[in-house]
Amino acid sequence: MTQDAKVRSVSVSGGLPRCVPWQAKYREGVLQLFGDVPYKAELWHWQFESNPFGLPFTPVVLVDDDDRVVGFNGVMAVRASDRGKGLSVLWSCDFYLAEQWRGKGLGSVIKHELHTMAPVIMAFGISDRACEVLRHLGWVPDESVRSYRMLRRRKGLRSWLLTCLQWLNRLRKAFSERPDAAGLRINVCSRLPEKKRVDELWEHCVPEYGRVVQRRYAYLDWRYQKHPLARYGFVCAWQDDELKGILVTRFSRGSLRIVDYCGPARNHPLKRTLVGTAVRHWPHANQVVSVTSDPELAAIFRAEGFVQLRGRPRFYIYEPAAENSADPSSWFVMAGDSDGEFLQAAGDFYTTETIPGVSAVERTPC
């Protein structure tokens, strides 16, 4: 008998908690588990009940004999593409088990239940302890995601050493030919371009990618424009009247974060023009940071003076069928794919550092 089956057997007889189908009545119990996150209630409807792909909310809920919520694993369903073909994916997020029930194998029970819900399940930005558990349960780390930082304000020896590395990165590229981005018109604004333009851009670009969350207008609008607490900026590239690419940014508390990209999978001149524009548009940012799995963006960040940080953001995938795939596609991932980014954005909302005369982004549409 498996560990999952043992726990279920005991649960029926009045022992350990049991997994139950999601019902709206459990919402308040879940929010109580996350009582130390003051903005969780404000994010709830947006995060879980307004899915941009029209997909249902099917979390794992663990209740005790009195039907009180004692465990939870949130999910965010997305539609992805694998070399242009549709792929159903769940992001795993907001895992929590009440303290009195820890150490009894119930965390594994929740994860086993989660494993039945989609052919591909992913988690991004997880703790050391969670990594150990996920590896034990068959999840596989993707080591391609890396963090990049450009410091503009120096304080202490470590920041000066990082600045020296930035200068070295710039010098390596100083005598190389600068990418030709002739004909591109760039603007920075607070609203996405119109739906038709964004969807045309994505439909044109998606066949170039391996695996990627579908970045049509409905998704980008939900993810960045409808976030109840955060404000994002959009650096848009145009050629004549055609939208060629979008870089999504967020400025808060002195940091500029490059959080997402929608455009061609391979176009070095375009990407470098977008990144360079973002860096110059927020000269007051103390630092510029980004997270990506894209090797082309990584090279551009280094050429612009960013430093690749030592630590790797933890990106784990559960996909049993991958063992039978001879040539699995690589994932295109950026910080905006992670629930950690929008949780951090919500946290920043309450502690925003304002600079006189400076706004996060020009309040203009593209």
CORKAMO-V160439 format. One record per backbone hydrogen bond with DSSP energy under -1.0 kcal/mol. NH is the residue of the N-H (numbers start at 1). CO is the residue of the C=O. If there is no record, write none. Layout:
NH/CO + NH/CO
This chain:
6/2 + 7/3 + 8/4 + 9/5 + 10/6 + 11/7 + 12/8 + 14/11 + 15/10 + 18/63 + 20/61 + 26/23 + 27/24 + 30/26 + 31/27 + 32/28 + 33/29 + 34/30 + 35/32 + 37/34 + 40/37 + 43/39 + 44/40 + 47/43 + 48/44 + 49/45 + 54/51 + 60/73 + 62/71 + 63/18 + 64/68 + 67/64 + 70/62 + 71/62 + 72/96 + 73/60 + 74/93 + 76/91 + 78/89 + 80/87 + 81/212 + 82/85 + 83/210 + 85/82 + 87/80 + 89/78 + 90/120 + 91/76 + 92/122 + 93/74 + 96/72 + 98/70 + 101/98 + 102/99 + 109/105 + 110/106 + 111/107 + 112/108 + 113/109 + 114/110 + 115/111 + 116/113 + 117/114 + 121/318 + 122/90 + 123/316 + 125/314 + 131/127 + 132/128 + 133/129 + 134/130 + 135/131 + 136/132 + 137/133 + 138/135 + 139/134 + 140/317 + 142/315 + 146/292 + 148/290 + 149/307 + 150/288 + 152/286 + 153/286 + 160/156 + 161/157 + 162/158 + 163/159 + 164/160 + 165/161 + 166/162 + 167/163 + 168/164 + 169/165 + 170/166 + 171/167 + 172/168 + 176/173 + 184/181 + 185/238 + 187/236 + 189/234 + 190/364 + 191/364 + 198/194 + 199/195 + 200/196 + 201/197 + 202/198 + 203/199 + 204/200 + 205/201 + 206/202 + 208/205 + 209/206 + 211/330 + 212/81 + 214/79 + 220/216 + 221/217 + 222/218 + 223/219 + 224/220 + 226/221 + 233/249 + 234/189 + 235/247 + 236/187 + 237/245 + 238/185 + 239/242 + 242/239 + 244/237 + 245/237 + 246/262 + 247/235 + 248/260 + 249/233 + 250/257 + 252/255 + 255/252 + 256/287 + 257/250 + 258/289 + 259/248 + 260/248 + 262/246 + 271/267 + 272/268 + 273/269 + 274/270 + 275/271 + 276/272 + 277/273 + 278/274 + 279/275 + 280/276 + 281/277 + 282/278 + 285/282 + 286/254 + 287/254 + 288/150 + 289/256 + 290/148 + 292/146 + 293/333 + 298/294 + 299/295 + 300/296 + 301/297 + 302/298 + 303/299 + 304/300 + 305/302 + 306/301 + 307/149 + 309/147 + 316/123 + 317/140 + 318/121 + 322/319 + 323/320 + 324/321 + 325/322 + 332/211 + 335/291 + 336/259 + 337/334 + 338/335 + 343/339 + 344/340 + 345/341 + 346/342 + 347/343 + 348/344 + 349/345 + 358/355 + 364/362
